[in-house]
């Protein structure tokens, strides 16, 4: 049939074995259902988590690090809060934070109990 040496037959047999093993692993991975919980199936709503804040955050004097401790406030929004204060002056009431882009009524209602201007 084919005129192959012993070492060539061994290489072909080895490659054939690797291909069969790879197909077997692919079958197990794709077609055998797992009983464990996958990360993709877990849905976590971070907006409902209870924030861990021991004191109110002063939106006029605290740093962006402290602002980031507020629920739904990340580094970009904390930066906008500080930039708005620097540009237009200190906030007189906590409601004034709603004039910052990205903080509407719904976000304000989440953070209002954790912020102060005093």
N, C-alpha and C positions, 0 to 999 in steps of 0.2 A: 504494500500500500504506500505508505510514506517511508522514505528512507531517512530516518532520524536516528541520531546517536542516543546512547543511554542518558546522557546529561540533558539533551534536548527534550527527551520524553519526560524526564523528571521535572524540568521547568514547566512544561505544558501541564503536567499533572498537578503541580503546585498551583499554577494560575487558575486551573479549572476548580480546584478545591477552594481557593480564595473567593472565586466568583460564586460558588454554591453557598459558602458561608455568608457572604455579603447579602445574597438574596434571602437567605433564611433570617438574618437579622432585620432586614428591611420588612419582611413579612411580619415578624414578631412586633416590631415597632408600630407598624401601621394598621394591622388587622386584629391584633389581640387586645381586647379592652382591658384597661387597668381599673383596679378597684380604688386606688388612692385618689385623693383630691388634687386636681391640677390647679395651678395658679391662674390659668386663663379662665376657669369657671367661677372664680371668686370675684364678686363685685362688692366693692367697698365704697360707701358714700362718705367721703371725708368731710362733707359739709355738716354732717350730723354729729361728728365727734365732739366730745366735751373738751374744750380747751383747758390747758393747765396754766392758769394765770393766777398768781398769788396777789397781785396788786393791779390797780388800773394803770394803763399805759397813757402817759401824758403826750398827746399828739403835738404839743408845742415844744417840749423839751427833750423827750426821749429820742434815742438813736434809732437808726433803721433796724438794728438788731432787735431792739425791744418791740418795734412795730411789727416785725416779722413773727413775733410770738402770738399776734392776734390771729384768730381763725380767718382763713381765706386771704391773708395778706402775705404776699411774697416779696422778694427783694425789689422787683421792679415797681410794684405798687407802693412800697415803703419809700422808695426814692422819689416817686411822684408826690407823695404826701409832704415830704420834707421840702422838695422844690417849690411846691405850691405855697407853703408857709413862708419860705424865704422870699418869694416873689411878691406875695400879697400881704404879708404880715401874719402875726399869730392868729390862730383860730380863736374866735370869741366864744363860740358855743360848739358843742360836739357835733351838732347838725351841720356845721359849716364844712365838715370833711366831705360831704356829698358833692361839693363843687370840684373835687379831684376826679379826673378822668379815670373811670374804672370802679368808682364807688357810687352805686346807685342806692335806691331805697332798700332793696333786699339785702345788699351787703352791709349797709349801715345798720339795719335791724339786727343783724347777726353780731356786729362788733360793738354796738352802742353801750352795752353794759360793761364793757371792758376798757373803755376809753374815757379820758377826762381832759380838760383844758386848764386845770388848776395845778 
